[in-house]
């Protein structure tokens, strides 16, 4: 397969920022959104990086994503707060909440912010390094009450979104970056495979009759199939329980979710920052997490595995390589942005390496 074009991360951030500004987003908010989208691509989450930008531009144009205004603090008690995100850009809201929560955690040891009515927040892992580099533990969970594609265990009708869960954990060496979901796969990946006429490698979906399948077409048929929860047909009670936990910490704590009228594509968010210095101390925390990390890395691999990896390790390797050699975008992303670039008068970045 021929090598794909590569772009410097900074040129992609500048390109995405310019498109968002021309679409109507203030420059600081546009830069925040662009940085998180490109960070998703750097880490290898190509369905949740610049793949989302065309959809975000459409949301700005339609009014689905607000461009002006501020989040409203609904309640505050000590180190806990609830915000109304007012349909503002999700990445900008989360970064702003992180800034406040980190400052609060330095004073009180922990801080928690629940956000209702945020717009979509992109790749959850893209935020974690900003916390771990400051010695903080970060938990980030998200649900989208507007959508449903995952059935509860034992059922055949969708109730949940994939309900992602992310955690950044400092260690003496590289941090541990967790980005999983309560389902076996995501809406972004299944939509991409459906458009490309491809199938999943495993039977991670279920048709409307309750049969496992690897064909994403079942999610677009009538009656619709669903994505299976973590554990699949045999042990899906595990993913089902995780989905309920995410719903409680997002929609439950924010006081707004699936029990309310749909508001459009977006997110309900749970963000928690923990300062290990308020507990056993950061050095002791990092020593414990590094011991566990080393025990996993040194574990004798089973057949078919070269070695045991830690969560986030592959993404960090990919990130370092792409920062050095340029970001390789999934096929079709730049082409999908070209009509927006033409309409808004923004020049596309020059690749640092062109495809042959």
Residue, then its C-alpha position, 0 to 999 in steps of 0.5 A: x500500500x502506498x504511503x499516505x500524505x503526512x502533515x505537521x500537527x501545527x499546520x493541521x491545528x492552524x487549518x482547523x482553527x482557520x476553518x472554525x473561525x471563518x465559520x463563526x467560532x471565536x479564535x480562542x474557542x476555535x484553537x481549543x477545538x482544533x487542538x483537541x481534534x488533532x490530538x485525537x489523530x496524533x493518538x490514533x483515534x482517527x474517527x474522533x479527530x479531524x474526521x469530526x471537523x466537517x460535522x462540527x462546521x455543519x453544526x455551527x452553520x445550523x446553530x446546533x453548536x453555539x458560538x457565543x456565550x458562557x457556561x452557567x454554573x448551576x450549583x456549587x458546593x465546595x469542590x463540586x459544581x454543575x454547569x450548563x454548557x449552553x450547547x457551546x463547543x465541547x472541547x473548549x468547555x472541557x478544557x475550561x472545566x479542567x483548568x478550574x478543576x485542577x486549580x480547585x484540586x490543588x486546594x481541596x485535593x479533588x474537584x468534580x464538574x458535571x456538565x449538561x448540554x455540552x456539544x460533542x467533546x471529541x476524543x476523551x483520551x486527547x485531554x488526559x496528558x494535560x492532567x497527568x503532566x501536572x501530576x493529576x489523576x483525571x477521570x472523564x466520562x461522557x454520554x449523549x442523550x440525543x442518541x442511542x445505539x447500545x442495548x441493555x444486556x438481554x434486550x434488543x432495543x438501543x437505550x445507551x450510547x457507547x458511553x466512553x470512560x477515560x482516565x489519566x494516571x501519572x506514573x514514574x515513567x510514562x502515564x497510563x492513559x485509559x480510553x474505553x467504552x461500555x460497548x464493544x465498539x463505537x458509533x464512529x467506527x461502525x459508521x465509517x465501515x458502513x460508508x466504506x462497505x467494510x465489516x468489523x473483524x469480530x461480531x461486536x454488533x447485534x441485529x434486531x433479532x438478537x443475533x451477533x454479527x460483524x456487519x455494520x449495516x444492521x445499525x442502519x437497517x429497519x428495524x435497527x440492530x445495536x452495538x453490543x455492550x462490553x462482554x458481548x452476548x455471553x457477559x454483556x452484563x458487565x458493559x451494561x453495568x458500566x453504561x448505567x454507571x456512566x449515565x448516573x455520573x453524567x446525566x444523573x449528576x448533571x440533572x439532565x439526560x435521557x429523561x429530558x427532551x433531546x437537544x441535538x448532538x452533544x454530550x453530558x460530561x463528568x470530569x473529576x481531577x484528583x491531586x495525589x499530593x492530598x492523599x499519600x503524596x504524588x511520589x508515593x502514588x507514582x511509585x505504586x503505579x509504576x510498580x504495577x506498570x512494570x509488573x504488567x510490562x514484564x509479564x510473560x506474553x501468551x501465544x500471539x502477543x509479542x509483549x504486554x502493553x499498558x493502556x495508552x502505550x501504543x497511542x503515545x508511541x504513535x503520537x511521538x512518531x507523528x509529531x516527528x514525522x507528520x500526522x497521517x490522516x485517514x483516507x477521505x478526511x482532507x477530501x471531506x474538508x475541501x468543500x468547506x475550505x473552498x466555501x470559507x476561503x481557507x487554504x489547505x496545509x501543504x503536506x510534509x510528505x506527499x502520497x506517491 
